[in-house]
Amino acid sequence: MSTEDRVTDLERSFAILTRLLESASERADTHESWINQLGTAQAETETKLGALVDAQIRTDDKIALLAAAQTRSDDKITALASAQMQTEAALQQLIAQQARTDAQLAQLIARVDKLTDALERHAGDAHAHEV
């Protein structure tokens, strides 16, 4: 192979190496752009994650408030149920007392009726003796 052929081969090789270097540089630039995009996306993700953590904390606080309110409601419902049972027991006592009162009133009415009959007979007898 002649010197000239060697020089031509070297020039071709140099051209190929230059194109490979340019291609590698372009790929490196593309990779760097991707890395920068990933860094930006990572920062945005961290910001959003921080907002989600804050929202979760607020949600947990509200759930705790709701749980406390539920406990208070349960306590009040229990107290109302107890008061309802006491009211029902008192009502049953009143019903029983009313039945006893009605029975005693019926007896009293019967006695008054007997007394009235006796008085009317006595008054009739007394009036018959006067005439």
C-alpha positions in Angstrom: 0.0 0.0 0.0 1.3 3.4 -1.0 1.7 6.3 1.3 -1.0 8.1 -0.5 -3.4 5.2 0.1 -2.4 5.2 3.7 -3.0 9.0 4.0 -6.4 8.5 2.3 -7.2 5.7 4.8 -6.1 7.8 7.7 -8.2 10.7 6.4 -11.2 8.4 6.1 -10.6 7.0 9.6 -10.2 10.5 10.9 -13.5 11.6 9.3 -15.2 8.5 10.8 -13.7 9.3 14.2 -14.9 12.9 13.9 -18.5 11.7 13.0 -18.4 9.2 15.9 -17.2 12.0 18.2 -19.9 14.3 17.0 -22.5 11.6 17.4 -21.2 10.8 20.9 -21.3 14.5 21.8 -24.9 14.8 20.5 -25.9 11.7 22.5 -24.2 13.2 25.6 -26.1 16.4 25.0 -29.4 14.5 24.7 -28.6 12.5 27.9 -27.8 15.7 29.7 -31.1 17.2 28.6 -32.9 14.1 29.8 -31.1 14.2 33.1 -32.0 17.9 33.5 -35.7 17.1 32.7 -35.6 14.3 35.2 -34.1 16.7 37.8 -36.9 19.1 37.1 -39.5 16.4 37.3 -38.0 15.1 40.5 -38.2 18.6 42.0 -41.8 18.9 40.9 -42.6 15.5 42.4 -41.0 16.5 45.7 -43.1 19.7 45.8 -46.2 17.7 45.1 -45.3 15.1 47.6 -44.8 17.8 50.2 -48.3 19.2 49.4 -49.7 15.6 49.7 -48.0 15.2 53.1 -49.5 18.5 54.3 -52.9 17.5 53.0 -52.6 14.1 54.7 -51.7 15.8 58.0 -54.8 18.1 57.7 -56.9 15.1 56.8 -55.6 13.2 59.8 -56.4 16.2 62.0 -60.0 16.4 60.7 -60.4 12.6 61.1 -59.3 13.0 64.7 -61.8 15.8 65.2 -64.5 13.7 63.6 -63.6 10.7 65.9 -63.9 13.0 69.0 -67.2 14.3 67.8 -68.4 10.7 67.2 -67.4 9.8 70.7 -69.3 12.8 72.1 -72.3 11.8 70.0 -72.1 8.2 71.2 -72.0 9.4 74.8 -75.0 11.7 74.3 -76.9 8.8 72.5 -76.2 6.6 75.5 -77.4 9.2 77.9 -80.5 9.7 75.9 -81.2 6.0 75.8 -80.8 5.8 79.6 -83.1 8.8 80.0 -85.6 7.1 77.7 -85.5 3.9 79.7 -86.1 5.9 82.9 -88.9 7.8 81.3 -90.5 4.5 80.2 -90.2 3.1 83.7 -91.7 6.3 85.3 -94.5 6.1 82.7 -95.2 2.5 83.7 -95.3 3.5 87.3 -97.8 6.3 86.4 -100.0 3.9 84.5 -100.0 1.5 87.5 -100.8 4.4 89.9 -103.5 5.6 87.6 -105.1 2.1 87.6 -105.0 2.0 91.4 -106.5 5.5 91.5 -109.2 4.6 89.1 -110.0 1.5 91.2 -110.1 3.5 94.5 -112.2 6.2 92.8 -114.7 3.5 91.6 -114.9 2.2 95.2 -115.4 5.7 96.5 -118.2 6.4 94.0 -119.9 3.2 95.0 -119.7 4.2 98.6 -121.0 7.7 97.9 -123.9 6.1 95.8 -124.7 3.8 98.8 -124.6 6.7 101.2 -126.7 8.8 98.9 -129.3 6.0 98.6 -129.3 5.6 102.4 -129.7 9.3 102.9 -132.5 9.5 100.3 -134.3 6.5 102.0 -133.8 8.1 105.4 -135.0 11.5 104.2 -138.0 9.7 102.6 -138.8 7.8 105.8 -138.4 11.0 107.8 -140.7 12.8 105.4 -143.2 10.0 105.5 -143.3 10.2 109.4 -144.0 13.9 109.3 -146.9 13.7 107.0 
